[in-house]
């Protein structure tokens, strides 16, 4: 079916080319003047400007001067090989004033489109590749702001001849830097000549304008660098607002990178235009140096610039003087300008590297050792239940219902926080854009994120209250460094050393009591996380209040710490925590459901917490910890929930990993 369609397309193109040729022939046949009388040489005998000035009447009947066609300048233009009458088809004699006929005016778009169609039919697209570029530019123009008429008008805002001098237009080749430079220097004047005079005045006083106009440096930014040549979009539209930062960044790469690290930049990367862009802070045409007293980013003007967005008028909290000292381009590699950020970045790197190195090596060695033991058939100790009374159908209680519920809600809130937070953190990824679109945009995602954060902090606060009440009740008997305490002790260090000896076959595996050293680490990591992630998150949620009492650089530090610590928490949870509790050879197949059922098998309890088991047996307290094994529905439901959470966690881990690698 494809061949007939292709044939019809070729026929239509052939017909178009034939019509053009026929129209030209008929036009010439209709002229009574010999071809040489309307040659370019004949035209230039009057229009070269060497004789008296030529005048004509415009559409309103007023006299105007005709354009002087300098032969040397015309000879360098892209249309130099064309005959004048190829465009001026209405002129049919070489006498002044010319006799004219009523024919359609030359159409730049139609002419170039037809020429490209002819090149395609003749198989000359490679030799006439420049025509293809022109056609692409035409397509871009048709979608541009210039091609659309002003309100209440029918004609486009700008047409080809407004920007391209049809007689002298000369596109420099790519390998001619000198000609390209001189051509670039002419562009601003061309844009201002008919339409954008005010823009030229503002731009001329800017750092960009002075570089181009005063120093004649073609490397300075000109109109087409920011607005493009043909695909010119409305500056009020989202498309332009999103693209302009990339335009600025093509020259200011370092500043684009530091801007991209901020919340403003990340939302822009996600494809949403409501946060501040380069021009919001620096200006658009009238960009001045920071030390210029009229610059928008001058220290005396910076607060007013911030308040363009951060004000009660815009529905936000009023920016404070401290807020205006926030570093929108804080660079963690620039100690001279941002020492606090530099130091914080290195401390966070050391923290992440240390935690990941220790626990990933720990997990790898542990897996290897357990796998090797199982492969060699080394048996694990079992409990002979028949030797102990009342153990049939029983398990050992580890966690009460409140702790289990808190763990579940806490886990869900953390996963929501990872999803919504990392989607902003890695806004350059496809998955982040998909997540944001699915959630309804960053503004809704921020509500979801803060709601999840409030739930997480709420659970932590309730836990602190419970902990305080419980410790007060048992204050006379509680041993802070005893086996039932989660406070780290020297025994944990001894157990760590013993585990590494076991990893390398230099000693037996240590025996553990109620809490292992990795369980204590997990517990206190939550305290650390609540202080660092929660504290920095609160600062970022209420920046104007923070900046009312603290300097702006604290917000830069908070943003850095919040992102890095969240990354650490997410990766640690979904690798190390998952391994310790679900993916060790002794735990396979996953999941371990003790955190959902609250109890574990006696055999597993004796193996994992041997010292506690012995204490309870010797003291006769084991019966106090025995509970009925969970019902079949409870067991199945717990396994289903556990598998679901593991899958979600691993998917989130894959997303974060993809973002990290792409970043």
N, C-alpha and C positions, 0 to 999 in steps of 0.2 A: 504493500500500500504506500510505502514511502516514495517509490520512484515516480508515480504520477504527480504527487504533490511537488516534488522537486522540479519536474518538467514544467508544471504550471508556473512555478516561481520564476524559472528561467525565461519562460515566454513573456511573463509580465514585465520582467526587467528589459528584455529585448524590445518589447513594444514601447517602453518608456524611452529607451535610448533612441529608437527609430523616430518617435514623435519629436524628440528634441532636434535630431538631425533634420527631419522634414521641415520643422518650423523654421530652422535656420535657413534652409535652402529656399523655402517659400518667401521668407523675409527678404532674402537677397534678390530673389527674382522680382519681388514687388518694387525694388528700388530701381530707379532709372539712371542712377549715377554709377559710374565705373568703380570697381573695387579700389583702384589706387587712389581715388579721390577721398575715400574714407579710411585710408591707412593711418597708422599711428603717426607717421611722419607728417602727413597732411594735417592731422589734428594739432600737432605740436607747433606748427607754423604760427598758430594763433594762441595756443594755451600754454606756451612755455614761459610766459611772464616777461619776455624780453621786449614786448611791444606795449601798447597802451593797455590799461586795466580793462578787463572785460566784466560786464555787468549783465545780470538777468533779473527777472522778477520772481519773487517767491510766491507761495500759494496765496498770500494775502494781497498780492499785487505790488508789494514794495520791492524796490531795487536792492540787490545784494551783489557783492563781488563774487566772481567765479573763482574756484580754486585754481591756483597756479600749479601746473604739473611740470616740475623740474625734471628734464630728461634723465640726468645722471641719477637722481634719487629714485625715479621711477624704474630705471634699469636694474636697480638692486632689489626691488620688491618681488614678492612671490608671484605677482601677476604680470611681470614684465613681458612675458612671451605672448600674452593675450592681446587681441586687438581691442581698441577702445569700444568699437561698436558691438563687441560681444556682450557688453553690459548695457551700453547706451543704445539699445535697439530701436528706440523711438526716433533717433536722428537718421534722416534719410538723404541729406545732402551736405556738401562741404561749404555752404555759403552761410554768412552771418546776416541776420539771425537764421538759425537752422529751421528747415521745415521738418516737422515732426508728425509721426503717425501714432495712433492710439493702440499701443501694444502693452502687454503686461511688463511691469518693471522687472529688472533683474532681481533674482532671489538667490542670495548667497547659499542658503540652506539647501534649496532645491538643486542648485547647480552642483554643489559638492556631493550631495547624495547621489545624483544621477551619474556623476563621473565615477564614483566608487562602485556603483552598480555595473557600469560598463567595464571597469577594471576586473571585477569579479567574474563577469561573463567571459572576458578575454584571457583570464588566468594570469593577470598582471598584478595581483595584490601584493606580491613580494617586492616588485620593483617600484610600486607606488604605495608603499606602506604608509607614507605621510598622509595620504588621502584617508586611510583608515583611521588614523589618529584624529583627523579633522571630523570625520563622521562620529567618532566616539565623543568628541567635544560637543558636537551638535546635540547628541542624545542627552548629554549632561546639561547643556543649556536649556533644552526644552523642559527639564524638570526644575530648573533653577528659579530663584526669586526674580531675576531679571526678565525671564520669559513671561511672567505673570503681569497683567495690567494693574495699574493703580485702581483703587475703588472708584467706580463710576466711569471708567475709561475702557476702551476696547484694545488699544495698542499696547504692546509689551513695554515694560519700563525701560528696557534697553535692547537694542538690536546689534547685529554684528558690526556695522559701520561706526557705532558709537564708541567702540573700543578698538576696532581694527581699521586703520586707515587703508581703505581699499586700493589706493594708488601706490602707497609707499610701504605697506605692511611687509616686514621682513623678519622672519623667524630665524634666529641664529642657530646654526647646527650645534649638536651636543658637544662636539670637540673644539668649539671656538669659545674659550672662556672670555676673551677680550670683548668679542661682539655680544656675548650673552650679558656681560657686565654692563655695557653701555645701554643695551636694550632694557635691562632691569631698572636702570636709573630713570628711564623715560616713563615707566608705568604709572607712578603716582600722579604725575601731571596729566596723564591721559585720563585717569579715573576722575580727576577733579575738574577737567576741562568743561564737561557738560553737566555732571550730576553732583559730585561729592566735594565741592569746594570747601565746605565747613570741615569735613573730615580731614582734608589736606592741611588746613590751618592748624588743627589740633595735633595731627601727626607730625607736622613739620617742627613743632616745638618739643617733641618727645625725644627720648634717647634714640629711638629707631630713626626718626626723621632727620635728626642732626647728623647721624652717622651717614645716611644716604645723601642728603642734600648739601650739608656743609662739607663733609669729608669726601663725598662722592665715592663712598664704599658700597659696592653692589651687594656685599654680604649682609648689609642691614636689612631688617624686615620691611617688606613693602606690602602693598594691598593684597596681592595674589598669594602671599605666603600664609596669610590668615584666612582670607575669604575664598581662596582658590581662583582659578581663571574662569572656569565655565560653570562648575557645579555650585554656584553661589547660592547659599541658603539664607533665609531670614534670620537675622541675629537674635530674634526673640523665640525662635523655634528650638525644640529640644535637640534636634540633630546637630545644629550648629554649636550649641552650648556644650554638647558632649565631645565634639570633634576639636573644638578650639584648644583644649588643653594639650592634645596631641600635637597641634600646630605649634604651640608655644614650646612644647617639649622637644621638638625637632632641633631647636637651637639650644634650649636650656635643659639639657638632659638631666643634669644633677638635681636641679630644682624640681623637675617633673617626678623624679624618683622619690624625693623627700615629701613632695605633695601627695604622692600616691600612698605614702605610709600613714597619712592622716585620715580621719573619718571622712572629711570632705572628699579627699581623693579616692578613697575606697568606694564611696557611694557613686562617684562619677564613673569609676571603673566598672561597676555593676550595671551601668546604663541608665542611671537616674540623674536628672539635671538640677535638682532643687538645692543642692549644696553649693558652696562658694567655688567659683572657678577662678582662674588666673586674673581675668579682667575685672572680677568683682573687687579684688583687693588692689590690683595694680593700675586699673584703668584699662581702656581699650585703645583709643588712638593717642591719648595724652599721657602716656607712660613716662614717668620722670624718675630720676635716681632717688634712692631712699633719703639722701641728705638734702634734697631740694625741699624747701619749706612748703612748696605747693603739692608735693607728692602725697598720694593717698596713704602711703605707708611710712611717711615721716613720723617720728615719735609723737609729735604734737597732733597729728591727724589720724593716727592709727585707731584710737578709740572710736572716733566717728565712723571710720570705715567698717569696724566690727559691728557697730550699731545699725548699719544698713540692713543687717539680717537679725542680729541678736538684740532685739528691742521689743518692748511691750507692743509697739505698733505692729510688729510682724508676728505677734502671738508668742514671743519667746521672752525669757528672762533678760533683763537689761544687762548688757556687757559692762563689766567694771574695769577700772584702770588696770588692775592686776591681770584681768582676762586679756587685755590688749598686749600684754608682754608674752603671751603664749607664742612659741616658735613654730610657725606654720611650715617651715622648711628645716626643722631640727634634724641635723645629720649626726648619726651615732659615730661617724668616723672623723668628726671635726671637733677635736678637744678644745681648740682655741675659742671657738664660738659657743659650743654647747658642752661644757665640761661635765655637767650633771648627767646628761644623756649618754655621753661617752662612757662614764664610769658605770652607770646602770646597765648599759648594754653588755659590758664585759662581765659584770657580776652575774647577770642572767645567763650569759653564755656558759660561764663556769658552772652555774647551778644545773643547767640542762645537761651539759656534757657529763658532769659528775654523776648525776642521778641515772642517766641512761646508760652510761658506761658500766657502772657498778651492777645495776639490776639486770641489764641485758646479758652481761657476762655471767652473772649469777644464775639467770634462767637457763642459759645455754648449757652451762656446766651441769646444772641440776637435771635437765632433760637427758643429757648424755649419760649421767651416772645412773638414773633410774631406768633408762632404756637398756643400758648395759646389764644391770642387775636382772631385769626381767628376761633378757635374752639368754642369760646364763642360768636361768631357772632358780635364782635365789628366792626362797620362799619368804613371804611376809608373815609376821607373827599373827596368829588368830586367837580368838577367845573361845574356849570350850564352854559354850553357854550352858550345857547340861551340868557343868560342875558348879555353877552359881545359881542359887534359887531365884525364882521370879523374874527371869530374863527373857522368857519366850514371848515374842511379839512386842518386845520393848526396845526403845531407843533412848539415847541420852539427850536431854534438853540442853541446847546451847544458847538459844535466843528466845526471848519472850515475844508476844504478839505485837507490842508497841514498837520494839526494836525492828522487827521484820517489816512492819508497815512503814516505819520511818526510812528504812533502807530502800524499799521499793520506790517510794515517792521521791526520795533523794536521788536515786539512780535515774529515774525518768526526767526529773528536773535538770540534772546534769547533761543528759543526752540532748534535751531541747536546747540547753545553753550552748553545747558544742555545735549543734546544727546551725542555729541562728548566728552565733558569734563567729564561727569559722567561715560561714558564708560571706560575711563582711571581710574578715581577715584575708580570705583568698578570693576576692571578688573577680580576679582575672580568669577564673576557671569557668567552664561551661556548667558544671554542677551547681556552682554558687548562683549563677544567673537563673538557673532553673528553679532552685529553692526559693529565691527571692520572688520570682514571678508567681510561684505556687502559693506563697504566703501573702501575696498581695502588695509586695513592695517593701522597701527598708523601713518605712515608718510603722507599718503593721508588725514587721519582724522585730522592731525594737520594742514594741509593746509586749510581744510574746517573750522576748528575751528578758525583759525586766520583770515580767510576771514570774517566769521560771526562776529568776534570781531571787525574787522575794520569797518564793516557796522554799528554795534551798536555804536561804538565810533564816527563814522562819523555823525550819526544822532544826537547824543548828542552834538557834536561840532556845528552843524548847528543850533540846538536849542539854544545854548548859544549865538551864533551870533544874531539870531533873537531876543532873549530876550533882549540883550544889545541895539539893534537898537530900539526895541519897547519901552523899558523903557526910552530911551533918548527922544523919541518923546513925551511921556506923563509925563515927569519928573516933570512938574509944577503942574499937577493935580493928579498924582498917590499917593495913600495913602499906605504906606508899610504895615501897619497893618489893612487896610480896608477890606471890604467884598470881593472885587475883587482880593485881593492879596493872593498868595499861601504861604506867609510867616506866620509861626505859630504865634499865639497870645494867650493871657490869656483866650480869649473866647473859644479856643479849649480845654483848661483844664477844663473850666466850663462846656462845652458840654460833655466831657468824664464823669465827675462826675454826670451830669444830666442823661446820658445814663445808668449808673450803678444803679442810683436810680429807673429809669424806669424798668430796668431788674427785680428788686426785688419788683416792685409795690409800690415804695415809692414816686413816683412823675410822672408827665407827660413826654412824650417823648420830648426831646429838638427839637426846630425848627432850621433849618439850612439855611444859606444863600447860596451864589454861590458855596462855597467849604466847604465840611465837613472835620472834623479832620482826618478821615481815608483816604480821598483823598489827603490831604496835606501830610500825612505820606507816601503814595505811591509815591507822586511826589518827596519828598526829599530823599526817599530811593534810587531812581535812582541816585541822586547825590552821595550819599554814596557808592552805588554799583560801579559807574564809577570810583570813587577815589580808592576804595579798590580792587575790582575785576580787573578793568582796569589797575590800577597802578601796582598791583602785577603781573598781566598777562604780562604786558610789560617787567617787570623785568625778568620773567622766559623765555620770548621769546628771550631776548638778554642778557643772563647771563654773557657772557665774558665782555661785555661793562660795565655792572653794577659792576662786580667784579674788574674792573680796577680802580674804584674810591671808592667802598664801600667794607667792609669786607665780607668774604664768608658767614657768618652766616645770613646776610640779605636775602640771597637766601633761606635759610632754613625757615626763618620767612615768606618770600613771598609765598613759596609753601604751608605752613600751612594756611595762611590767605586766599589765593586764593581758596583752596579747601573748607574750612569751609564757607567762605562767599558765594561761588557758591551754596553750599548745602542750606544755609539759603535762598538765593534768590529763588532757584527752589521750595523748599517746601513752602515758604511763598506765592509765586505767585499762585501755584496750589492748595492751601488750602484757605488761608485767602482772597487773592485777588479774587479768583473765588467765594468764599462765598459772599463777600460784593457786588459783581456785578451780580452774576448769581443764587445763590442758597439760598438766603434768602426767606422765605415764600412769601414775597411781590413781589419777582422777579420771582417766579416760574410761568410757566415752563421756563427754560433757552432756549436761551441765551438773555441777554440784548444787544440790537444791537445799542445803542446810539453811540458807538465808531465807528460804521461802516456807519450808516446813517447820523450821525452828529446832529440828532434832537431827541427829545423825546415828548411823548404825553403831552398835557397841564395838564391833570389830574395828571399824574405822576410827572410832573415838580412841580406843586403846592404842592404835597405831600412830595417830596424829598427835595425841595429847597423853602420852604414856605416863608422865609424872603425875598429872592430875588424876588420871584413872587410879594409879596406885594409892594416892592420898585418900581418894574417896572410898576405895575398898578397905584400906587399913582403918580408916576412921568410922566405917560403917555408914557413911553418908551417901553412898551411891544410890540407894533407893530414893533419896530426895530428888535426884536428877532424872529418874526414869519416867518416861511417858510412853503412852501407846504409840506404836508405829503409825504414820499417817495412812489414812484410808486410800484405797485405790484411786478414787476421783481426785483426792488431794495430791497424791503423788504424780498422777498424770498431768494435772493442771500445773503443778510446780515445775515439772520438766518442760512443758510447753512454754510456760512463761520464761523459764531460764534460757531455753533455746532462742526464743524471740529476742530477748535482750542481748544475748551474745551476737546474734546475726546483726541486729541494729548497731551494736558497738563496732563490729568488724567493718560494716559498711561505712560508718562514720570515720573509722581509722583509714580506710581506703581513700575517702574523700580528702581527709587532712593530708595524707601522704601525697596524693596527686597535687594538691595545692602547694605543698612544701617544695616538691620537685620542680613544679612549673615556676614557682616564685624565684 
